[in-house]
Amino acid sequence: RVEGEALRFRRSQGLLLDMLLASAPILDVDAQFKKTRKALAEFRVPEPVAEPRGFQGELRPYQREALGWMKFLEKLGFGGCLADDMGLGKTVQVLAYLQARKLARRPMTPTLVVAPRSVVSNWIAEAARFTPRLSVLDFSATDRHAARDKLVDHDLVLTTYALMRREIEFLSTVEFGCVVLDEAQAIKNGKSQTAKASRLLQA
């Protein structure tokens, strides 16, 4: 967007912008973009990362590689798509990442998981099994008006796509540490109300 005589880009556009500016004349850029360009210039495939303290279980080698990638994307302020085949433990990988964030205490804001109703119970069960130290709030199964005040006191907040659409006026005011869209084909139609609502979430 235009801000006075400057153009402001989203952080997620940093990689594309870096490529476009590679052969362009020198332009004034802000400190965050300089940091992103430096990290991209020094890029090496992230090293696998072991399970964080407090994680109950053992990650497979490819899951440790995924954890390394997620931490790298976090460093750059980028989002990512975790696209393993079904049954390979994507939920577990994300929970390991969230446990690592909790230990690092950055930022002390909840993660929002938006998922189909059919898999919310799986998130609850997997969190209890692998990351019992993460406090979980099922926003889809509580008195939502009462839960709003308690939302920021939890590490992990679960909701459904349908409820996200209905509650987007409130949810868009919350600064989440992360937002996870499970079964993200739910937003593949960018003109749908679900996709539009998801873009209003702050993380």
C-alpha positions in Angstrom: 0.0 0.0 0.0 1.1 3.6 -0.5 2.2 5.6 2.6 3.2 9.0 1.5 6.1 8.6 -0.8 6.8 5.1 0.3 5.3 1.7 -0.6 4.5 -0.7 2.2 4.6 -4.4 1.6 3.5 -7.3 3.8 6.3 -9.3 5.4 5.1 -12.4 3.5 5.9 -10.7 0.2 9.6 -10.3 1.2 10.9 -13.2 -0.9 9.2 -12.0 -4.1 10.2 -8.4 -3.4 13.8 -9.5 -2.9 13.8 -11.2 -6.3 12.2 -8.1 -8.0 14.8 -5.8 -6.5 17.8 -8.0 -7.3 18.6 -6.1 -10.5 17.0 -2.8 -9.6 18.8 0.4 -8.6 19.5 0.8 -4.9 16.4 1.9 -3.1 15.8 2.9 0.5 14.3 0.1 2.5 13.5 -0.3 6.2 15.4 -2.2 8.8 13.0 -5.2 8.7 13.4 -5.7 5.0 17.2 -5.4 5.3 17.2 -8.1 7.9 15.0 -10.3 5.6 17.3 -9.8 2.6 20.4 -10.6 4.7 18.8 -13.9 6.0 17.8 -14.9 2.4 21.3 -14.1 1.1 22.8 -16.3 3.8 20.2 -19.0 3.4 21.2 -22.6 4.2 18.8 -25.5 4.5 17.7 -25.4 8.1 19.1 -28.1 10.4 16.7 -30.6 12.0 15.6 -29.5 15.5 15.1 -32.0 18.3 11.9 -32.2 20.4 11.6 -29.3 22.9 11.7 -29.9 26.6 8.2 -30.8 27.8 7.2 -32.5 24.6 6.0 -36.0 25.4 7.2 -38.3 22.6 9.8 -38.7 20.0 9.8 -37.0 16.6 10.7 -38.9 13.4 13.7 -37.5 11.4 11.4 -35.8 8.8 9.4 -34.2 11.6 12.6 -32.8 13.1 13.4 -31.4 9.7 9.9 -29.8 9.5 10.5 -28.3 13.0 13.7 -26.7 11.7 11.9 -25.3 8.7 9.1 -23.8 10.9 11.6 -22.1 13.2 13.4 -20.7 10.1 10.1 -19.3 8.7 9.3 -17.8 12.1 12.7 -16.1 12.1 11.8 -14.4 8.8 8.3 -13.7 9.8 6.9 -15.9 7.0 4.0 -18.3 7.0 4.2 -21.8 5.5 2.3 -24.7 4.3 2.9 -28.1 6.0 1.8 -30.5 3.3 2.9 -34.0 4.4 0.7 -36.9 3.3 -2.2 -37.9 5.6 -1.2 -39.8 8.7 2.4 -38.5 8.9 1.9 -36.4 12.0 1.3 -32.8 10.9 -0.6 -32.0 14.1 2.3 -33.5 16.2 4.8 -31.4 14.3 2.8 -28.2 14.9 2.4 -29.0 18.6 6.2 -29.5 18.9 6.7 -26.1 17.3 4.2 -24.5 19.7 5.8 -26.1 22.7 9.2 -24.7 21.6 7.6 -21.2 21.2 6.2 -21.5 24.8 9.6 -22.3 26.1 11.1 -19.4 24.3 8.3 -17.2 25.7 7.9 -15.3 22.5 5.4 -14.0 22.1 3.2 -14.7 25.1 0.1 -14.7 23.0 -2.2 -17.7 22.1 -2.1 -19.7 18.9 -5.4 -20.0 17.1 -6.2 -23.3 15.3 -9.0 -23.1 12.9 -10.2 -26.6 11.9 -13.2 -28.6 10.6 -15.5 -29.6 13.5 -14.5 -33.2 12.9 -10.9 -32.8 13.8 -11.2 -30.4 16.8 -11.4 -33.3 19.2 -8.2 -34.8 17.6 -6.3 -31.5 18.4 -7.5 -31.7 22.0 -6.4 -35.4 22.4 -3.1 -34.9 20.7 -2.3 -31.8 22.7 -3.1 -33.7 26.0 -0.9 -36.6 24.9 2.2 -34.7 23.4 2.1 -31.2 24.9 0.3 -31.5 28.3 1.9 -28.2 29.4 0.1 -26.2 26.7 -3.2 -24.8 28.1 -6.0 -25.5 25.6 -9.3 -23.6 25.1 -12.0 -25.1 22.9 -13.6 -21.9 21.8 -16.1 -23.8 19.8 -17.5 -25.7 22.8 -17.7 -23.0 25.5 -19.8 -20.0 26.3 -18.0 -17.8 23.8 -18.9 -14.5 25.5 -17.4 -15.7 28.8 -14.5 -17.3 26.9 -13.5 -14.1 25.2 -11.9 -12.7 28.4 -10.1 -15.9 29.1 -8.8 -16.4 25.5 -5.4 -14.7 26.0 -4.7 -16.8 29.1 -4.3 -19.9 27.0 -1.5 -21.2 24.7 -3.8 -22.9 22.2 -7.3 -21.8 21.2 -9.4 -24.1 18.9 -12.3 -23.1 16.8 -14.0 -24.2 13.6 -14.2 -22.5 10.2 -18.0 -21.9 10.6 -17.4 -20.3 14.0 -14.5 -18.2 12.8 -16.8 -16.7 10.2 -19.4 -15.9 12.8 -16.9 -14.5 15.4 -14.5 -12.8 13.0 -15.5 -9.3 14.3 -14.1 -10.4 17.7 -11.3 -12.7 16.6 -9.9 -10.0 14.2 -9.2 -7.8 17.2 -6.9 -10.4 18.9 -3.2 -10.4 18.2 -2.4 -14.1 18.0 1.2 -15.5 18.1 0.3 -17.9 15.3 -2.7 -18.9 13.3 -3.0 -22.5 12.0 -5.5 -23.4 9.3 -6.0 -27.1 9.4 -7.4 -28.7 6.3 -6.7 -25.4 4.6 -8.4 -26.4 1.4 -11.3 -24.7 3.2 -9.9 -21.3 2.0 -8.9 -22.3 -1.5 -11.7 -20.2 -3.0 -10.3 -16.7 -2.3 -13.7 -15.1 -2.8 -15.5 -17.3 -0.2 -16.6 -15.8 3.1 -14.3 -18.3 4.9 -11.2 -17.1 3.0 -12.1 -13.5 3.4 -12.6 -14.0 7.2 -9.3 -15.8 7.5 -7.4 -12.9 6.0 -8.7 -10.6 8.8 -7.0 -12.7 11.5 -3.9 -11.1 13.0 -0.8 -13.2 13.8 
